[in-house]
Amino acid sequence: MLRMKNIRKIYRTELVETHALEDFSLNVDAGEFVAIMGPSGSGKTTFLNVAGLLDVFEGGVYELDDKDVSKLSDREMSHIRNQKIGFIFQSFNLIPDLDLFDNVDIPLRYRGMPAGERKSRIEKAAEVVGLSSRLHHLPSQMSGGQQQRVAIARVLAADPKLILADEPTGNLDSLMAREIMDLLDEINRRGTTIVMVTTLPGVRRARLARDPSLRRPRDRRRTAAGTLRRRAEVGEVRRRCSSTTFASPSRASGAIRF
């Protein structure tokens, strides 16, 4: 489903080059649920932007659903985003003046779907996330957990092959976070590939194995004194959809064990 090899992404200013991703490689098979874990500033959001075709990169190869997307035009990337990728954000990104139905409807309209098909998809997605009775509620009339469910329904209605989730439980209390993770787990069991980034090492409900990939971005200052560098290891963890048990992470000899 997703293959990255030696991806490099560099942000430049007049004085500093920040290597957000450097020789980053990752394979995600269809049907997997992968969690990219690391502290703030380690390149997780940059990875999501690249994976979601929202940003370009300087080097490496990226294949999505067996198609090389490394050198596509903006129009081609937009088409693939619209057809194959769904995004779930920490801040929900709902339009406050639109109810649940219309918030979920917007991306379907951009696909040019007929009204009948859109209505069917929206009602089915609302049922999956447990909000069938709130189709005409505004975001302000729903809790944070319910708003995140609306955001997930918006993704489900589009039926993407890949869901990219950016800290989907970051703005929720522990109970709501657990419910959202249960919902994502159920979506994954239905066959949808999910890649999630999080700062939380204690994400539950999976048996995880470590594959160290992400590092804190490296700054290079163009000064007479030379190059300043900073690195910190980040663990990238994954699980296959058949895994059902969780264990808390612990550090031993520099590794994260589950």
N, C-alpha and C positions, 0 to 999 in steps of 0.2 A: 504493500500500500504506500509506504513512505520510505524512501531511501535517500539519505544524505551522506556524502563522502567528502571529507576535507573542506567543509564549508568555512569560508572566511568572510567576516563582516567587520568593516572598519569605519568608525565615525571620526571625521577630521575637523579640526579647527586650525587657526593659524599657529597655535603653539603645541597642540596635543593631538596625537592619534590614539584613539581608544579602540583596542581590539576586542570588540564585544563577543565575537565568535572566531576561534582560531583552530583550524584543522578539526572542526567538529564533525563527527560521523555518527549516524544513528539509523537503525533499521527498525521499522514498525510493520509487522505483518497485519493483514486484514483480520479484523476481529479482536485485536489486542486492545488492552487498556494500559497506557503507559503514563507514568507520572514523572515529570522532570522536576527534581527538587533542588533547591539551593537558596541562599540568602539573597536579599535585595541587591541589585546591581551585578548579579552574576551572569546576565545575558539571557535570562529566561524569556522575557518579553521580546527581545530581539529574535530569538529562535522562533517564537510564535509568529512574528511578523513575516519572517522568511518562509516558514512552513505554510502560512496562510496566503502567500503570494501578495502580501501587502507592502513588501520591501524587497529590493534587489540585494545581491551580495557580490563580493569582489572575486571570489574564487571557489572552486569546488563543483560538485555535480549534485543536482537535486532531481530525483525522479518521484513523481506522484502518480499512483495508479498506473504504473508501467509507462509513463510518459515523461520524457526529459523536459523539465520546465525551467531549465537554467537560463535560457536566452529567449524567452517569450516576450512579445510586445505587451503593452499595457492592456490592450483590448483582449488579447488572448488570455492573459492572466485573469482579467475580470470575468471572462466567460467561464473559466474553470472554477473560480471562487464561487460563482453563482450556482453552478451545477453540482459541485462535488464537496464543498467545504462549508461547515457550519461553525459559527463562533459563539461562545458563551463567555460573557465578561463579568468581572467582579462587581462592577457598578450597574449591572442589569441592562443599561442603555435602552430603556423603554421611553417612548414618547409620552409625556405626562398627560397630554390632552386627548389621547386615544385610549379606548378601552382594550381589553384583552384581545377581542376578535380583530380589531383593526391593527394592533401592534403585530400580531402574528401574520396578518394579511399582507402587510407592506412588501416584504421580500418576494412573496408569491406573485404580486402584481407586476414586479419587475421582470418576472419570468414570462409574463404574458399568458398566464393560465386563465381559462374561462372561469366565470364566477362560481359555477356549480362545483367544479373540482376544488377550487380554493375553499369553499365553505365546508366541503367534506373533509378536507385535510385539516382544517382548523379545528373542527369539532372532534376529530379523532385524536389530534395532538393534545387538546385540552382534556380529553378523557384520560389519556395516558398519564398526564401530570396531575390528575385529580382536581381539575378546576372547571369541570363542565358547568357547574352552577354559577360561575363567575365570568362568563363570556362577555358581559357588558359592564364589568366593573373597571374603573380607572385605576392606574397604579397607586394613586394616593389612598384608595380604598382597600388596599391589600397590604399584608405584612411583607417584610423583607424576603422571607422564604417563599411566599406566594409570588412575589415579583420575579424571583429567580426561576421559579417554575414557569412563569410566562415566557421568560427568555429561553428556557429549554424547549418549551412548546413551539416557539418561533423557529428554532432549529429543526425540531422533529418534523414540522409541517413541510419543510423543504426537502426532507429525506436525503441528507448528504451521506456520502460514503465515509467522510472523516469529520469528526467534531474536535475542534481545538478549544480548550477551556482554560481561561486565564484566571487563576485564583477564584474558582466559582463559589467557594464557601467563605471567602475572606471577609465579607461584610455581614456574616450571619453568626448567631449564637450557636453553641455546641449542638443543641437539639435540632435546629433548622439545618445546620451543616450536615448532621448525620442523615437527615431525610433527603437532602440533595444528593449526597453520596450514594444512598440507597437507590435513588432514581437513576443516577448515571450508571450504576452497576447493572440495573435492570435493562437500560437501553443498550449497554454493551453486550449483555447476554442475548439480546435479539440480533446481534451481528454487526452493530455499528462500531467502527474503530474510533477510539477516543484517545487523545493526547492531552494531558492536563499539566499545567505548571503550578507549583505551589512552593511556599516557603515552609510549610508545615511538615516536619519529619514524621508525624504521627498519623498520617492518613491511614484510615482503617479499611477493613474488608477486602484484603487481598494478600497473597503471599508474594513478597517482593524480593527480587534479587538485584544486586548492585552492579552497575556498569558505569564506571566513572567516565563522564564525558564533558560536562560543562565546567568551566573555570571562571573565576571572577575576571572581568575584562581587564586587559593590560593597557595602562597608559604609557605612551612614549612621548616625553617632552623634548622638543627640539631646542636644547640649550647646550652651551659650551661644556657644561659638566657631564653631558652624555645623556643616557637614557634611564628614566625612572620606570621601574616595573613593579607591579604588585599582582600576586596570584593567591588564590585560595581555592582549595578543592571543593567541588560540589558533587554530590552523588546524583546519578540519574537512575531511576528505578523503574522496573516494569513488571507487569504481570500478564499472564495469558488469561483469557476469559474463563478457562476451566478452573482457575485457582479460586478458592473460596475462603481461605483462612488468613488471618492477619497475625502478625507478631510485631511488637514494638521494636524500633531500631535501636541498636547499640553500637558503640564505636569500639573497635579493637584493632590495634596495629594499623590505624589510619583507615580502616574500612568500615563501611556501614553494613551490618549484618541483620538479616530478618529471619 
